[in-house]
Amino acid sequence: MMTTVPLFTAHNGFALPAIGLGTYRLDGDAGADAVAAGIGAGYRLVDTAFNYENEGSVGRGVAASGTPRGEIIVTTKLPGRHHATAKARTSIEESRSRLGVDATDLHLIHWPNPSQGEYVQAWAALVDAQSRGVVRQIGVSNFLPEHLERIERETGVRPVVNQIEVHPYFPQEEQLAYHREQGILTEAWSPIGRGEDLLEEAVVGEVAAAHGITAAQAVLAWHVARGTVAIPKASSLEHQAANLAAAEIVLDDAEVAAITALGRPDGRLFDGDPRTHEES
């Protein structure tokens, strides 16, 4: 029986399923097989990036899944070295070629790289690509409100998505509230963190035990309850299915608050402050 995954809707009516499939380091034939298996398990949102160097494998997995192309939202991201107008246009074309698609369903700017000051050019290139029909929906990743406001002010176009670091150690309450006010969907990268410490937290274990689920599922259910699209990576079908099943788990407000309280001032997974981080 297929999992029923809630949908979250942006300001323009574009909707994303609450849980998608992350593909970082899923590459080669094994990566293509994992993507195809995930789609077979019920995923309809697949996330990659130019810099993951696996767009080809992701595209093959999408094609091999046998699922109608129109049912799958394939997301990729424009890298920092391709922000300038001409480079951005070529990068968008190259991602389409690697993925083997006529149009990318959701194309994001991976990082703002504010010291370079070219992210508005990158955004304008995505706006142009959308107008030409080679990109269906456009968004950003790791943007702060100041970056979001600037690109909308200078182009008149608001992103539908901002993919940012969100997990219980870094819950991002203020940024999520800002996104909700603007009708921008929040996607969470590394939604379960990158270590076992989080899954061993007592409060996560208590929530998991109360629902008869795993610690990872408890954290993913926390994301769903907060209206955040989680995109965990999973290569095995067992983990893919378990992650997707978390979409149907409903936590109460007290459980959500208890997990959110795990937030730390230094909760980032690495030195990834969008004000200073530079992606190549």
C-alpha positions as YAML, in Angstrom:
chain: A
units: angstrom
residues:
- id: 1
  name: MET
  ca: [0.00, 0.00, 0.00]
- id: 2
  name: MET
  ca: [1.43, 3.37, -1.07]
- id: 3
  name: THR
  ca: [2.12, 5.98, 1.61]
- id: 4
  name: THR
  ca: [-0.13, 9.03, 1.50]
- id: 5
  name: VAL
  ca: [2.22, 12.01, 1.56]
- id: 6
  name: PRO
  ca: [0.83, 15.46, 2.49]
- id: 7
  name: LEU
  ca: [1.41, 18.33, 0.09]
- id: 8
  name: PHE
  ca: [2.64, 21.81, 1.01]
- id: 9
  name: THR
  ca: [1.71, 24.70, -1.30]
- id: 10
  name: ALA
  ca: [3.64, 27.85, -2.23]
- id: 11
  name: HIS
  ca: [2.35, 31.35, -2.95]
- id: 12
  name: ASN
  ca: [1.74, 30.55, -6.63]
- id: 13
  name: GLY
  ca: [-0.06, 27.22, -6.08]
- id: 14
  name: PHE
  ca: [3.00, 25.03, -6.71]
- id: 15
  name: ALA
  ca: [2.94, 22.07, -4.33]
- id: 16
  name: LEU
  ca: [5.63, 19.76, -3.01]
- id: 17
  name: PRO
  ca: [5.24, 16.44, -1.16]
- id: 18
  name: ALA
  ca: [6.28, 16.62, 2.50]
- id: 19
  name: ILE
  ca: [9.11, 14.12, 2.03]
- id: 20
  name: GLY
  ca: [11.41, 13.85, -0.97]
- id: 21
  name: LEU
  ca: [14.44, 11.77, -1.89]
- id: 22
  name: GLY
  ca: [17.88, 13.30, -1.39]
- id: 23
  name: THR
  ca: [20.56, 11.98, -3.72]
- id: 24
  name: TYR
  ca: [23.86, 13.44, -2.47]
- id: 25
  name: ARG
  ca: [26.54, 10.78, -3.17]
- id: 26
  name: LEU
  ca: [24.05, 8.51, -4.93]
- id: 27
  name: ASP
  ca: [25.92, 8.18, -8.21]
- id: 28
  name: GLY
  ca: [26.89, 5.72, -10.91]
- id: 29
  name: ASP
  ca: [24.75, 2.68, -11.67]
- id: 30
  name: ALA
  ca: [24.02, 2.14, -7.98]
- id: 31
  name: GLY
  ca: [22.74, 5.70, -7.72]
- id: 32
  name: ALA
  ca: [20.47, 5.29, -10.74]
- id: 33
  name: ASP
  ca: [19.12, 2.05, -9.27]
- id: 34
  name: ALA
  ca: [18.50, 3.72, -5.89]
- id: 35
  name: VAL
  ca: [16.59, 6.59, -7.50]
- id: 36
  name: ALA
  ca: [14.47, 4.20, -9.57]
- id: 37
  name: ALA
  ca: [13.74, 2.13, -6.46]
- id: 38
  name: GLY
  ca: [12.78, 5.23, -4.48]
- id: 39
  name: ILE
  ca: [10.34, 6.36, -7.13]
- id: 40
  name: GLY
  ca: [8.93, 2.85, -7.19]
- id: 41
  name: ALA
  ca: [8.45, 3.09, -3.43]
- id: 42
  name: GLY
  ca: [6.38, 6.23, -3.85]
- id: 43
  name: TYR
  ca: [8.73, 9.23, -3.90]
- id: 44
  name: ARG
  ca: [7.62, 11.98, -6.25]
- id: 45
  name: LEU
  ca: [10.24, 14.61, -5.36]
- id: 46
  name: VAL
  ca: [13.88, 13.89, -6.24]
- id: 47
  name: ASP
  ca: [16.61, 16.35, -5.27]
- id: 48
  name: THR
  ca: [20.04, 16.69, -6.88]
- id: 49
  name: ALA
  ca: [22.48, 19.47, -7.80]
- id: 50
  name: PHE
  ca: [25.04, 20.29, -10.48]
- id: 51
  name: ASN
  ca: [27.76, 20.02, -7.84]
- id: 52
  name: TYR
  ca: [26.66, 16.55, -6.69]
- id: 53
  name: GLU
  ca: [28.02, 15.30, -10.03]
- id: 54
  name: ASN
  ca: [25.22, 12.76, -10.30]
- id: 55
  name: GLU
  ca: [22.58, 14.44, -12.47]
- id: 56
  name: GLY
  ca: [23.16, 11.79, -15.14]
- id: 57
  name: SER
  ca: [22.50, 8.93, -12.73]
- id: 58
  name: VAL
  ca: [19.47, 10.69, -11.27]
- id: 59
  name: GLY
  ca: [18.05, 11.22, -14.75]
- id: 60
  name: ARG
  ca: [18.58, 7.57, -15.64]
- id: 61
  name: GLY
  ca: [16.88, 6.52, -12.44]
- id: 62
  name: VAL
  ca: [13.89, 8.72, -13.17]
- id: 63
  name: ALA
  ca: [13.61, 7.28, -16.68]
- id: 64
  name: ALA
  ca: [14.08, 3.69, -15.51]
- id: 65
  name: SER
  ca: [11.39, 4.00, -12.84]
- id: 66
  name: GLY
  ca: [8.63, 3.67, -15.42]
- id: 67
  name: THR
  ca: [6.63, 6.34, -13.61]
- id: 68
  name: PRO
  ca: [5.10, 8.98, -15.90]
- id: 69
  name: ARG
  ca: [7.50, 11.91, -16.13]
- id: 70
  name: GLY
  ca: [4.80, 14.42, -15.24]
- id: 71
  name: GLU
  ca: [4.33, 12.82, -11.82]
- id: 72
  name: ILE
  ca: [7.94, 13.39, -10.69]
- id: 73
  name: ILE
  ca: [9.39, 16.71, -9.55]
- id: 74
  name: VAL
  ca: [13.09, 16.69, -10.39]
- id: 75
  name: THR
  ca: [15.04, 19.40, -8.58]
- id: 76
  name: THR
  ca: [18.58, 20.54, -9.32]
- id: 77
  name: LYS
  ca: [20.74, 23.49, -8.28]
- id: 78
  name: LEU
  ca: [22.91, 26.09, -9.97]
- id: 79
  name: PRO
  ca: [26.46, 26.19, -8.51]
- id: 80
  name: GLY
  ca: [28.25, 29.27, -7.21]
- id: 81
  name: ARG
  ca: [30.73, 29.45, -10.09]
- id: 82
  name: HIS
  ca: [27.85, 29.77, -12.58]
- id: 83
  name: HIS
  ca: [26.08, 32.88, -11.22]
- id: 84
  name: ALA
  ca: [27.10, 35.28, -13.99]
- id: 85
  name: THR
  ca: [24.38, 35.61, -16.66]
- id: 86
  name: ALA
  ca: [26.00, 33.68, -19.53]
- id: 87
  name: LYS
  ca: [27.39, 30.97, -17.26]
- id: 88
  name: ALA
  ca: [24.03, 30.56, -15.55]
- id: 89
  name: ARG
  ca: [22.20, 30.07, -18.83]
- id: 90
  name: THR
  ca: [24.72, 27.44, -19.97]
- id: 91
  name: SER
  ca: [24.60, 25.70, -16.58]
- id: 92
  name: ILE
  ca: [20.82, 25.42, -16.76]
- id: 93
  name: GLU
  ca: [21.10, 23.89, -20.24]
- id: 94
  name: GLU
  ca: [23.82, 21.50, -19.07]
- id: 95
  name: SER
  ca: [21.71, 20.28, -16.14]
- id: 96
  name: ARG
  ca: [18.82, 19.57, -18.51]
- id: 97
  name: SER
  ca: [21.15, 17.58, -20.76]
- id: 98
  name: ARG
  ca: [22.65, 15.60, -17.91]
- id: 99
  name: LEU
  ca: [19.23, 14.83, -16.45]
- id: 100
  name: GLY
  ca: [17.85, 13.96, -19.87]
- id: 101
  name: VAL
  ca: [14.77, 16.13, -19.47]
- id: 102
  name: ASP
  ca: [13.11, 18.79, -21.62]
- id: 103
  name: ALA
  ca: [12.69, 21.00, -18.56]
- id: 104
  name: THR
  ca: [13.84, 20.88, -14.97]
- id: 105
  name: ASP
  ca: [10.82, 20.90, -12.68]
- id: 106
  name: LEU
  ca: [12.43, 22.96, -9.92]
- id: 107
  name: HIS
  ca: [15.75, 24.77, -10.33]
- id: 108
  name: LEU
  ca: [17.43, 26.43, -7.35]
- id: 109
  name: ILE
  ca: [20.43, 28.69, -6.78]
- id: 110
  name: HIS
  ca: [22.57, 26.53, -4.48]
- id: 111
  name: TRP
  ca: [24.14, 29.31, -2.34]
- id: 112
  name: PRO
  ca: [23.93, 33.11, -2.55]
- id: 113
  name: ASN
  ca: [27.72, 33.66, -2.35]
- id: 114
  name: PRO
  ca: [27.07, 37.30, -1.35]
- id: 115
  name: SER
  ca: [30.71, 38.39, -1.49]
- id: 116
  name: GLN
  ca: [30.64, 37.72, -5.25]
- id: 117
  name: GLY
  ca: [27.47, 39.77, -5.58]
- id: 118
  name: GLU
  ca: [26.20, 37.90, -8.65]
- id: 119
  name: TYR
  ca: [23.23, 36.00, -7.20]
- id: 120
  name: VAL
  ca: [20.76, 38.51, -8.69]
- id: 121
  name: GLN
  ca: [22.18, 37.69, -12.14]
- id: 122
  name: ALA
  ca: [21.70, 34.01, -11.40]
- id: 123
  name: TRP
  ca: [18.12, 34.63, -10.31]
- id: 124
  name: ALA
  ca: [17.38, 36.69, -13.43]
- id: 125
  name: ALA
  ca: [18.72, 33.81, -15.53]
- id: 126
  name: LEU
  ca: [16.33, 31.42, -13.81]
- id: 127
  name: VAL
  ca: [13.45, 33.85, -14.33]
- id: 128
  name: ASP
  ca: [14.35, 33.97, -18.04]
- id: 129
  name: ALA
  ca: [14.64, 30.16, -18.22]
- id: 130
  name: GLN
  ca: [11.18, 29.85, -16.69]
- id: 131
  name: SER
  ca: [9.75, 32.30, -19.22]
- id: 132
  name: ARG
  ca: [11.24, 30.17, -22.01]
- id: 133
  name: GLY
  ca: [9.75, 26.98, -20.57]
- id: 134
  name: VAL
  ca: [13.04, 25.18, -19.92]
- id: 135
  name: VAL
  ca: [12.51, 25.43, -16.16]
- id: 136
  name: ARG
  ca: [9.06, 24.98, -14.64]
- id: 137
  name: GLN
  ca: [9.50, 26.40, -11.14]
- id: 138
  name: ILE
  ca: [12.35, 28.40, -9.65]
- id: 139
  name: GLY
  ca: [13.70, 28.80, -6.14]
- id: 140
  name: VAL
  ca: [16.81, 29.18, -4.04]
- id: 141
  name: SER
  ca: [18.82, 27.41, -1.39]
- id: 142
  name: ASN
  ca: [20.58, 28.78, 1.69]
- id: 143
  name: PHE
  ca: [19.20, 32.29, 1.17]
- id: 144
  name: LEU
  ca: [18.55, 34.61, 4.10]
- id: 145
  name: PRO
  ca: [15.59, 37.02, 4.15]
- id: 146
  name: GLU
  ca: [17.88, 39.85, 3.01]
- id: 147
  name: HIS
  ca: [18.86, 37.85, -0.08]
- id: 148
  name: LEU
  ca: [15.26, 36.83, -0.78]
- id: 149
  name: GLU
  ca: [14.05, 40.41, -0.54]
- id: 150
  name: ARG
  ca: [16.75, 41.68, -2.87]
- id: 151
  name: ILE
  ca: [16.07, 39.24, -5.71]
- id: 152
  name: GLU
  ca: [12.33, 39.92, -5.53]
- id: 153
  name: ARG
  ca: [12.89, 43.69, -5.39]
- id: 154
  name: GLU
  ca: [15.18, 43.62, -8.43]
- id: 155
  name: THR
  ca: [13.25, 41.14, -10.59]
- id: 156
  name: GLY
  ca: [9.67, 41.22, -9.30]
- id: 157
  name: VAL
  ca: [9.72, 37.42, -8.92]
- id: 158
  name: ARG
  ca: [9.52, 35.62, -5.57]
- id: 159
  name: PRO
  ca: [11.03, 32.12, -5.17]
- id: 160
  name: VAL
  ca: [8.65, 29.23, -4.52]
- id: 161
  name: VAL
  ca: [11.21, 27.34, -2.42]
- id: 162
  name: ASN
  ca: [14.17, 28.04, -0.15]
- id: 163
  name: GLN
  ca: [16.12, 24.91, 0.72]
- id: 164
  name: ILE
  ca: [18.01, 25.48, 3.98]
- id: 165
  name: GLU
  ca: [19.67, 23.62, 6.82]
- id: 166
  name: VAL
  ca: [16.92, 22.53, 9.23]
- id: 167
  name: HIS
  ca: [17.06, 19.78, 11.86]
- id: 168
  name: PRO
  ca: [16.31, 19.61, 15.60]
- id: 169
  name: TYR
  ca: [19.73, 20.98, 16.55]
- id: 170
  name: PHE
  ca: [19.12, 23.92, 14.17]
- id: 171
  name: PRO
  ca: [15.33, 24.41, 13.99]
- id: 172
  name: GLN
  ca: [15.39, 27.82, 12.24]
- id: 173
  name: GLU
  ca: [12.12, 29.04, 13.78]
- id: 174
  name: GLU
  ca: [12.50, 32.66, 12.66]
- id: 175
  name: GLN
  ca: [13.37, 31.77, 9.07]
- id: 176
  name: LEU
  ca: [10.50, 29.27, 8.84]
- id: 177
  name: ALA
  ca: [8.09, 31.93, 10.10]
- id: 178
  name: TYR
  ca: [9.40, 34.36, 7.47]
- id: 179
  name: HIS
  ca: [8.91, 31.78, 4.74]
- id: 180
  name: ARG
  ca: [5.34, 31.09, 5.85]
- id: 181
  name: GLU
  ca: [4.52, 34.82, 5.74]
- id: 182
  name: GLN
  ca: [5.89, 35.03, 2.19]
- id: 183
  name: GLY
  ca: [4.36, 31.79, 0.92]
- id: 184
  name: ILE
  ca: [7.81, 30.33, 0.30]
- id: 185
  name: LEU
  ca: [8.13, 26.58, 0.88]
- id: 186
  name: THR
  ca: [10.93, 25.47, 3.19]
- id: 187
  name: GLU
  ca: [12.93, 22.42, 2.18]
- id: 188
  name: ALA
  ca: [15.28, 20.95, 4.78]
- id: 189
  name: TRP
  ca: [18.65, 19.58, 3.75]
- id: 190
  name: SER
  ca: [20.28, 17.07, 6.10]
- id: 191
  name: PRO
  ca: [16.94, 16.86, 7.94]
- id: 192
  name: ILE
  ca: [18.18, 14.15, 10.32]
- id: 193
  name: GLY
  ca: [21.59, 15.74, 10.82]
- id: 194
  name: ARG
  ca: [24.76, 13.87, 9.96]
- id: 195
  name: GLY
  ca: [25.50, 11.91, 13.08]
- id: 196
  name: GLU
  ca: [24.00, 9.49, 15.52]
- id: 197
  name: ASP
  ca: [23.88, 11.97, 18.42]
- id: 198
  name: LEU
  ca: [20.53, 13.41, 17.38]
- id: 199
  name: LEU
  ca: [18.87, 10.01, 17.04]
- id: 200
  name: GLU
  ca: [20.11, 9.07, 20.50]
- id: 201
  name: GLU
  ca: [18.52, 12.08, 22.20]
- id: 202
  name: ALA
  ca: [16.14, 10.96, 24.97]
- id: 203
  name: VAL
  ca: [13.25, 13.12, 23.78]
- id: 204
  name: VAL
  ca: [13.49, 11.74, 20.25]
- id: 205
  name: GLY
  ca: [13.48, 8.20, 21.68]
- id: 206
  name: GLU
  ca: [10.45, 8.98, 23.82]
- id: 207
  name: VAL
  ca: [8.47, 10.33, 20.87]
- id: 208
  name: ALA
  ca: [9.50, 7.35, 18.76]
- id: 209
  name: ALA
  ca: [8.46, 4.89, 21.49]
- id: 210
  name: ALA
  ca: [5.10, 6.61, 21.92]
- id: 211
  name: HIS
  ca: [4.29, 6.07, 18.24]
- id: 212
  name: GLY
  ca: [6.03, 2.73, 17.72]
- id: 213
  name: ILE
  ca: [8.40, 4.19, 15.15]
- id: 214
  name: THR
  ca: [12.14, 4.70, 14.72]
- id: 215
  name: ALA
  ca: [14.04, 7.75, 15.93]
- id: 216
  name: ALA
  ca: [14.65, 8.84, 12.34]
- id: 217
  name: GLN
  ca: [10.94, 8.62, 11.59]
- id: 218
  name: ALA
  ca: [10.20, 10.73, 14.67]
- id: 219
  name: VAL
  ca: [12.51, 13.47, 13.39]
- id: 220
  name: LEU
  ca: [10.98, 13.34, 9.90]
- id: 221
  name: ALA
  ca: [7.48, 13.51, 11.41]
- id: 222
  name: TRP
  ca: [8.65, 16.61, 13.30]
- id: 223
  name: HIS
  ca: [9.52, 18.21, 9.95]
- id: 224
  name: VAL
  ca: [6.14, 17.34, 8.50]
- id: 225
  name: ALA
  ca: [4.36, 18.79, 11.54]
- id: 226
  name: ARG
  ca: [6.23, 22.07, 11.06]
- id: 227
  name: GLY
  ca: [5.31, 22.28, 7.37]
- id: 228
  name: THR
  ca: [8.87, 21.68, 6.20]
- id: 229
  name: VAL
  ca: [9.70, 19.48, 3.22]
- id: 230
  name: ALA
  ca: [12.36, 16.99, 4.33]
- id: 231
  name: ILE
  ca: [14.67, 15.47, 1.72]
- id: 232
  name: PRO
  ca: [16.64, 12.73, 3.48]
- id: 233
  name: LYS
  ca: [19.11, 10.69, 1.48]
- id: 234
  name: ALA
  ca: [18.61, 6.91, 1.53]
- id: 235
  name: SER
  ca: [20.16, 4.35, -0.77]
- id: 236
  name: SER
  ca: [18.47, 1.18, 0.48]
- id: 237
  name: LEU
  ca: [14.84, 0.48, -0.29]
- id: 238
  name: GLU
  ca: [14.23, -0.33, 3.39]
- id: 239
  name: HIS
  ca: [15.37, 3.11, 4.55]
- id: 240
  name: GLN
  ca: [13.61, 4.83, 1.66]
- id: 241
  name: ALA
  ca: [10.31, 3.20, 2.57]
- id: 242
  name: ALA
  ca: [10.73, 3.94, 6.28]
- id: 243
  name: ASN
  ca: [11.50, 7.60, 5.61]
- id: 244
  name: LEU
  ca: [8.51, 7.98, 3.33]
- id: 245
  name: ALA
  ca: [6.21, 6.28, 5.83]
- id: 246
  name: ALA
  ca: [7.06, 9.02, 8.35]
- id: 247
  name: ALA
  ca: [4.85, 11.36, 6.29]
- id: 248
  name: GLU
  ca: [1.77, 9.69, 7.77]
- id: 249
  name: ILE
  ca: [2.87, 10.01, 11.41]
- id: 250
  name: VAL
  ca: [1.15, 12.84, 13.30]
- id: 251
  name: LEU
  ca: [2.91, 14.34, 16.31]
- id: 252
  name: ASP
  ca: [1.07, 16.53, 18.81]
- id: 253
  name: ASP
  ca: [2.12, 20.08, 19.61]
- id: 254
  name: ALA
  ca: [3.91, 19.08, 22.81]
- id: 255
  name: GLU
  ca: [6.00, 16.48, 20.98]
- id: 256
  name: VAL
  ca: [6.93, 18.98, 18.28]
- id: 257
  name: ALA
  ca: [7.90, 21.56, 20.90]
- id: 258
  name: ALA
  ca: [9.99, 19.04, 22.84]
- id: 259
  name: ILE
  ca: [12.03, 18.13, 19.76]
- id: 260
  name: THR
  ca: [12.36, 21.80, 18.72]
- id: 261
  name: ALA
  ca: [13.80, 22.52, 22.19]
- id: 262
  name: LEU
  ca: [16.89, 20.51, 21.18]
- id: 263
  name: GLY
  ca: [18.01, 23.55, 19.17]
- id: 264
  name: ARG
  ca: [21.51, 24.85, 19.89]
- id: 265
  name: PRO
  ca: [23.17, 28.23, 19.24]
- id: 266
  name: ASP
  ca: [25.97, 26.38, 17.43]
- id: 267
  name: GLY
  ca: [23.66, 23.86, 15.81]
- id: 268
  name: ARG
  ca: [24.92, 24.14, 12.23]
- id: 269
  name: LEU
  ca: [26.51, 21.00, 10.84]
- id: 270
  name: PHE
  ca: [29.46, 22.96, 9.45]
- id: 271
  name: ASP
  ca: [30.48, 26.57, 8.93]
- id: 272
  name: GLY
  ca: [27.65, 27.13, 6.48]
- id: 273
  name: ASP
  ca: [26.47, 30.63, 7.38]
- id: 274
  name: PRO
  ca: [24.97, 32.02, 4.14]
- id: 275
  name: ARG
  ca: [26.38, 35.46, 4.99]
- id: 276
  name: THR
  ca: [29.93, 34.17, 4.63]
- id: 277
  name: HIS
  ca: [29.94, 30.69, 3.05]
- id: 278
  name: GLU
  ca: [31.18, 30.55, -0.52]
- id: 279
  name: GLU
  ca: [30.36, 27.64, -2.82]
- id: 280
  name: SER
  ca: [32.44, 27.03, -5.90]
...
